[in-house]
Amino acid sequence: MTAQAARLHRHEALDRLEDRRLLRELAYVGGKWHAGPGGKAFEVCDPASGANLAWVAHLDGAGTGAAIDAAQQALAGWRALLPQERCRLLREWHRLVLAAKADLALLMVLEQGKPLAEAEGEIDYAASFIDWYAEEGRRLNVEGVTSHLPDARMLVSRAPVGVVGLVTPWNFPSAMLTRKAAAALAAGCTVVAHPASATPLSALALAELAERAGLPAGVFNVVTGEAAPIVKRLCEDSRVRAISFTGSTEIGRLIAGQCAPTVKKLVMELGGHAPLLIFADSDLGKAVDIAMAAKFATSGQDCLAANRIYVERPVYDAFCTAFAERIAALKVGTGLEPGVEIGPLMHERAIAKVEAQVADALARGATLLAGGKRHKAGRLFYQPTLLADVPEGASILTEETFGPVAAVLPFDSEEEAVARANDTEYGLVAYVVTADPRRIFRLGEALDYGMVAVNRVKITGAPVPFGGVKQSGLGREGSRHGIEAFTDLKYLCLDVA
């Protein structure tokens, strides 16, 4: 279908938008909306139905350079503003995001596929970072240093690092952008953002709202198109002083290599592959609730998803039976259907990987207790699946799973569970379910992860230093540490003789 024909047969749900100006198809550079060179555009489709949503401007390295130019030109004026003025503009952006919550959530469901309730929750989550950093930007105060030199006084301040490149993923297209952008903007940096090509509409809608909020031209830029040339230009341009990336560990390594010649600051949230450890002293019903929430949010397409579920042997069989019943009852469908809990996967590659992992586990002797194949709802839907008795060496235990497939296996001792949980290159988050307070503290220290959730799933938020260890990332997002990542320490020594 041609672009013109697709525009005449767009997704009927787009008619539900209250503010049609939020559906943007042009890149946002220097305070203006730009088409791709020669009108080049790429198609954005609903993963649930394949229906056309938009044709979005396909910029290249040159277009990225223009965005960096704009950000560099706007930098001096933006960093010179009083923090209170930047706070005022961010607060207005926050207000407009919340006011447009219904439309932003609708766009997210259509381009990403997640259920509407999850999309609405993400908009609240995304807005919370703007609100948090609007205030945090006012607290980057000068520190006094006790002088070790006679007749000298010493001050340390934080200066904005400069132009910042942001590369955001498709699974949380709004929250990952605001978590990065709000921190950078509050610090006095200007931003060039590149959203995933599968889900650019959420980022462009946020740019529209940022423009309405009064952010000056060039302060916040969104460059859409193929990732490779855009990200390469961001990495190689010496004017870009920091890169913040959320995505796979594999791509993170490539970005780090491309940034090395210009020695940029890096903030990276990479792969997860989280373990969930359930002990026999736990309440079984609560353990199942936690496993459901930790595994199946965003249809399992989440770096925080519990991919490896270890259950102490005395309660293993009972847990598997109850878990399988809950999994089989999950409602699968398009994100706008009432009560849907599992939506489509993002693309055919995701389906193929899930199928390969399930086939490998079964071939090695795992037991299929629920699901195990594509769902009748559509070509990108996969049945919520439970694999029990998954043997060590199965790919699902070593490779991050981005889909609604849970792998469960028993353990016999706390030491064994910790050793198996830590036996991975990843270190983002680990989950523990236990009633023993002594074990809580032991595991909190023993688990080699940047974050540990005990007897609950939801742990993230604007005040939290989100991030991992090992090959799950560098630095932290959220909290005061998130804004500090976009600053440089500046030391001033004054002669007072």
N, C-alpha and C positions, 0 to 999 in steps of 0.2 A: 504494500500500500504506500502511495506517495505521501509526503508530508502534508500536502494540501488536502488529500482525501482523508487522512487521519484526523485532521482538524475538524472535518465535517462529521466525524463519527467518534467523537470523544466520549469518554466514560460518562454515563448519564448521572453518576453521583456528583460530578462537578457542579451540577445545577443546584446542589444543596449549599454551596458556598454563599454565605451572606455578603462577603466582601470579595468580589471577583478580582480586585486588584492585587489580592494576595497570591494569585496564581501568576507567577512571573516566569518568563521563559528566556529572558536576557540576563547576561552576567552584569554584575554591579561593580563598576570600576570608577574611581574618582568622582563619586556622587552622581554618575550617569549610568543609564542602562545600555549595554552594548551587545550587538549581535556578533556571532562568530565571523571570521574572515570569509568574505564572499557569501555570507548568509549561512555558513555551515552550521548544522545543528544535529543533535542526537536525540533519539526517541526515549522517552520515559514511559514505562508501562506499568500497569497494575499487575503484580505477581500472581494475584489470585485468579484473574481472568485473562490476562494478556492484553486487555483493552488499552488503547492509547490514552495517555494523560496529557502529554505535552511534547513539544520539540524544543529542546533547550540549547542555547548558544554554545557552540563548540569552540572554545578558545584554545590557543596553543601557547608555545613558549613566548612568542612575541606579545600576546595578550597578557600573559603573566608578567612580563617585563613592564608593561604599561601600568599594571596594578601596583607593582613595586614602586615605580616612579611616583604614582599618586600617593602611596603610603609614605614614601620618603618626603615628599613635598608637604604633606599634612603634619608630619611628625613634630616639627618645631612648635607650631601653634598649639597642637593638642597637649604636648608635654608641658607647655608654659601655662596652661589653664590651672587655676586653683583646683585642688582635689575636690572641693565642694561643688565646683561647677561641673566637673566630670561626673560627680555623684548625681547631680540634678538630672543630667542627660540620661544616665543609666537608669535612674528611677523612672523616668518617663518611658524609656524602652520597656522596662519591666511592666509598667502599667498597661501599655499597649499590647504586650504579649498576652497577659492574662485576659484582657478584653477580647482578644481574638482567639481565645482558647478553642472554641468549637471549630472554627475554620482550620486552625493549625493542626488540630487532632485529625480532622477529616483528611487533609492533605497527606498526613503521615500514614494513615491507614491505607490510603489509595496507592501511595508509592512504595511503602515498606511492607504492608500486609498484616501488621500486628492488630490484635483486637482493639476496638474503639476505647474500651475502658483503660487499657494499657497506654494507648496513645494520649488520652487525656491526662493520665498520671504523669507521662513524660513531659507534657507541656508545663505542668505545675513544677516538676523537678527542674526543667530547663530555666523557668522564670526565677526559681529560688537562687540560682547562681548569680543572676544579674542583680538581684536585690542584695545578696550577701556582699558581692564585691563593690557595689555602690558605696557601702559603708566601709568595707575593708580598705579601700583606696584612701580613705581619710586618716588611716592609722599607720601609714608608712613613715613613722616619725624618726627624727635624728636621734642617734644614741650618743651619749657621752662616754668617753674612754678615760679612765684614770691615767694621767700622764706619767710616763717613766723618764721624761726628759725635763731638766730644769727650764723654767721660763717658757713652757710650751703648753698649749691646750689642744685637745684632740676631739674631733667630731667624726662620726660615721653616719652616712646617709645612704638611702637607696635611690638610684637613678633608673629611669626606664631604660631597658636594654636597647630599644629602637624598634625597627620594623620586625614584626613577628609573622611567620608563616604557620598556618593551622591546617592540618590535614585530618578530616573527620570521616568516620565510618558510616555505613548504611544502616546498622542495627539500632542506633540511637541518634537519628539525624538532627534532632533539635538540641537535646541535652549536651551532647558532646561538643557542639559548637558553642553554646553559651558558657559552658564550664571553662572553656579555653578563652574565648573572646572577652568575656566580662572581666576575667582576671587581667588579661593583657591590657585592655582599655583602661581599667581602673588604675593600673600602674603607670599610665601615661604613654603606652606603646600604641602604634597603629598596626593594623591587621590586614593580611591578605589570606583569605580562607579558601580552601578547596574542598568542597563536599564530594562524597562518593557519587559517581555518575549514576548509580542506580536510584539515588534519593536526593536530587538537588533541590527539589521544590520546597522542602522545609527550610533549607538555608536561605533560599531566595526570598521566601516570605518573611523570614527574620530580618533580612536586609531591607526589605520594604518598610518594616516597622521601625527599624533603626533610623532610616531616613526620615520618617514621620516624627520620630522622637527628637530630631534636630542634631544628630551626630554630623559633624562637619564633613564636607566632601573629602574623600581620600582616607578617612580614619578607619572605615570598615569596608573592605572590598571582598567580593565573592567571585571567584574565577571558576567557571564550569567548563568541563571538557574531559578529555582523556587524561588519566592520572600521570602517566609516565613523563610526558614533556613538561607538564605544569609543575609537578613536584621536583623534577630535575632542575628547573629554572630557580625555584625557591631555594633549593639546597646550594646551588652554585653561586648565586648572587651574593656578593659580600655585604650588601646593604641589609640583607635579611640576617638579623643577629641571633634569632632563636627560631627553632622549629618545634611545634607541639604536634604529636602524631598519636592517633589511636588506631590500632589495626593489628595485623598478624606479626608475630616475632620475625618471620622471614622477611617481610617488607621493612620492618623496623631496622634490621641489620643493613639492608640496602641503603636506607635513608641515612643511617649513621655514617656509612662509608662515603656517601656523596657529600655529607656535611663536613667531613674531616678537613679538606683543604682550606675551608674558611673558618674552621674552629668555632662552630656555632654552639650555643647552649641548646640542649636537647631535653625535652620532656616527652616521655613515651609511655603509653599504656598499651602493653602488648598482650600476648596470649595468656589464657587463664588455666583451663583444665583442672578445675577445683575438685578436691576430695571432700567427701562428707563422711564423717566418722560417727556411727550410731552405736552407743553402748547399751548393754543389757539392762542397766539400771534406769533407762529412759522410759518415759510414758510412750507406749507404742503408738497411740493415736497422734500424739504431738510429733513424734518422729516421722510418721507418714506425712503429716501436714507440711513439715519442714522440707522433706524430700520433694514433695510435689512443687512447692513454691521455688525451691532452689534449682530444680531441674527444668521446669516447663515454662517459666516466664519467657516472653518473646519467642515462644515456640522452640525454646532451647538455643536460640541464636544469640547468646549472651556470653561475654567473656567471664562472667561471674557464675555461669551455670555449673551445677554440681555434676560433673561427668563421671566421676568414680565414686561409687557409694559403697563404703565398707561397713558391714553390720556384724556385731559380735555374735558368735555362733549360737548361743542359747536362744536368741530371739530371731535368728535369721529366717527360718521358715515362716514364722508368723508374720514377720515384716514383709517378706516377698508376697505372701498371699494378699495381705491388705493393700500393699502398694499396687499390685497388679489390678485389683478391683478398681481402685481409684483411677489408674491410668486408662483402663478400658472405658471408663465413664466420661472422659474428657470430650467436650464438644468441639468438633473440627469444622471449620467453615471460613467464609470470608469475614474480614474484620468488622464489617458493618452489620452482620447478623446478630440479633440479640443473644446473649449468653455464650457466644463463641469464646473458647479458651485457647485454641490452637489454630493459627493461621497458616498461610503458605510459607515455604522456604523462599529464599530470595531469588535463586536462580537454579538452573539445571545442574551446575557444578555442585551445589550444596546437596541436592537430592542424590547425585551420583556418589558423593563421599559417604553419606549416611548409608546408602545401600551397600557400599563396599565394606564399611565397618561392620554392619550387621552380618553380612555374608561371611566375613573373616571370623567373627566371634563364633558363629554357629558351626563353621567348619572345624574350629578348634575345640568344640565340645560344649559351648554355652547352651543354656536352656532358654527357649523363647516362651515367655509367660504372657505377653500381650503384644499386639501389633505385628510389625515385621515386614511391612510392604507399603507401597504407595496407597494413598487414600483416594477413594472415588470422587472426592470433592474437586479434584483437578490435577493437572500434570505436575504442579509444584507442591502438592500436599503429601505429607507422609504420616502414616498412622503413629500415634503415640505408642512407644515401644518399650518393653522391659526385657532385658537380657539378664538372666541369673546365672550364677556359677561361671562367670566369665574368667577364663584362665589367663594367668600372666603371659604376656607376649602377644595378646590380642591387640590389634591396632587401636581399638577404641580405648584402651588403657594407656596408650602412649601418645596418641594424637588428639588434639582438641576436637571435640564434637560440637558442631553447630547445627543441631537439629533435635527433635523430640525423642531422643533415644537414651534410656537410662541403663547403665551397666552396674550390676550389684554383685558383690562377692563377700564371703565371710572372712572373719579374722578371729583369732583365739586369745590375743593378749594386747594390752595397750602398746607395748613396745613394738609389736609386729605392725599394728595399725599405723603408728607414727612413721615407722621406717618405710612402709609402702606409700604412705601419703607424700613423704618427702622425696621419694625416688622419681624425680622428674626435673626437667630443666625449668619448669614453670614455678612461679611463686606469688601469684596474685592474691587469692583468697582461699581459705579453708573453712569448712563448717564442722562444728562439733555438737553432738546431742548427748548430754549426760546429766545425771542428777547429783553427781559427786563433786562438791566444790573444790576439793583438793585436786581432782583430775582437771578441772577447768584451768587452774593456774599452771599445772604441769604442762598441759597441752598448749596453752597460750604461749609458753616459752619454747616448747619443743618443736612446734610446727614451723617450718621454714617458709613463712608466707608474710607478705606485707600487711595483710588483714586477716583476722580470725573472728568468725561469727559463732557465738556460743548460744545454743538453744533458741536461735532466731535466724531469719534470712535477711530481712531488710536492715542494712547497716550503713548505707551510703547517704550522703546529703552534703549540702554546701559547707558545713563546718568541719567536715571529715577530710583528713589527708589521704586521698584515694591513690593507691598505687601498689606496685608489687616489687619483689626482689628477684634475684637471679635473672632469667631471660624473660621475665614478665614486665620489665620496664625500667625506666629511669625517672627519678623525681616523683613529685606528688602533685595531684590536682585537687582543688577544693582547699578549704581552710586558709590560714594565713600563708602556709607554705606554697599554695597555688599561685598567689600573687607575687611572692618573692622570687619565683622561678623566672619571672619576666623583668627582673631588676638586676642591676649590678651594684655591689657595695662600693661606695666612694668614701675615701678617707681624706680628711682635711686636717693638717697640722699647722697651728697658728703660733707664731712667735709673739709672746706677750712681754718680752723683756722691756 
